[in-house]
Each structure stands twice: as structure tokens, then as C-alpha cells.
């Protein structure tokens, strides 16, 4: 199940990355150009970053929420799911 979810996430991340790349290449200002997780969480992004008071974790969360493109986040999550599903036991 996780392998299938990982494959679907990798494909979704690839297509979002392609649309983002095309939009940046064409220099158009649309939804895909600056798509990050902070666009989805909105005003709660600062709450998520400040939840744990450790500087290293806050810096990592800040990068993941504000600077990492959404396609990269989906690709990373898909690779993680795929690896867990491929290595884990099948019930």
C-alpha cells in the first residue's frame, strides 16, 4: 500500500515540478510559480515553525515550509513512502 502511495506521490511531484518549471520559464505569475507549503497552511505557518523551541529544528521547518518548493516536498515524501513500502514486510 505504501509503495503504491509512494509511486503516486512521485508522479504528482514530477508533474507539479514540470508545471512550475514551465511557468517560471515563461515568466508568468500564476499559482504554480511560488508554490510552497506555506501557501496551504497560511497564517498557521509561524505556529508550526515556533512549536518546538530548538533552533536546528526551527531552521529545518522554516526551510521546509517557506523555501522548499511544493514539488520537492511531494517528491521527498513519495520517495520516503516508496522506500518504506519496498523494504517493509507485506501483511
NORFENZI-V287250 format. One record per residue. N is the residue number from 1. RES is the residue in one small letter. OMEGA is omega in degrees with one decimal (NA if undefined). BURIAL is b if it has 24 or more other ideal C-beta (glycine too) atoms within 12 Angstrom, else e. Layout:
<<N,RES,OMEGA,BURIAL> <N,RES,OMEGA,BURIAL>>
This chain:
<<1,x,179.3,e> <2,x,178.0,e> <3,x,179.1,e> <4,x,177.9,e> <5,x,177.4,e> <6,x,178.9,b> <7,x,178.9,e> <8,x,178.7,e> <9,x,177.3,b> <10,x,178.2,b> <11,x,178.7,e> <12,x,177.9,e> <13,x,177.8,b> <14,x,-178.7,e> <15,x,176.2,e> <16,x,177.0,b> <17,x,178.0,b> <18,x,179.6,e> <19,x,176.6,e> <20,x,179.3,b> <21,x,177.8,e> <22,x,-179.6,e> <23,x,177.6,e> <24,x,179.2,e> <25,x,179.8,e> <26,x,-179.1,e> <27,x,177.5,e> <28,x,-179.3,e> <29,x,179.1,e> <30,x,-174.5,e> <31,x,-172.7,e> <32,x,-169.6,b> <33,x,-177.2,e> <34,x,-176.7,e> <35,x,176.7,b> <36,x,179.2,b> <37,x,-179.5,b> <38,x,176.6,b> <39,x,179.9,e> <40,x,-177.7,e> <41,x,175.3,e> <42,x,-175.0,e> <43,x,-179.7,e> <44,x,-178.8,e> <45,x,178.4,e> <46,x,177.6,e> <47,x,179.4,e> <48,x,-178.8,e> <49,x,-175.7,b> <50,x,-176.3,e> <51,x,179.5,e> <52,x,-173.4,e> <53,x,178.8,e> <54,x,-173.9,e> <55,x,-179.0,e> <56,x,-179.7,e> <57,x,178.2,e> <58,x,178.0,e> <59,x,179.2,e> <60,x,177.7,e> <61,x,177.9,b> <62,x,178.0,e> <63,x,-177.1,e> <64,x,-175.4,b> <65,x,-173.0,b> <66,x,-172.0,b> <67,x,-178.1,e> <68,x,176.6,b> <69,x,-176.2,b> <70,x,178.3,b> <71,x,177.3,b> <72,x,178.2,b> <73,x,179.5,b> <74,x,177.1,b> <75,x,178.6,b> <76,x,177.5,e> <77,x,178.2,b> <78,x,178.2,b> <79,x,177.7,b> <80,x,178.0,e> <81,x,-179.0,b> <82,x,-179.8,b> <83,x,178.6,e> <84,x,-179.8,e> <85,x,-178.6,e> <86,x,-177.8,e> <87,x,-176.6,e> <88,x,179.8,e> <89,x,174.6,e> <90,x,179.8,e> <91,x,NA,e>>
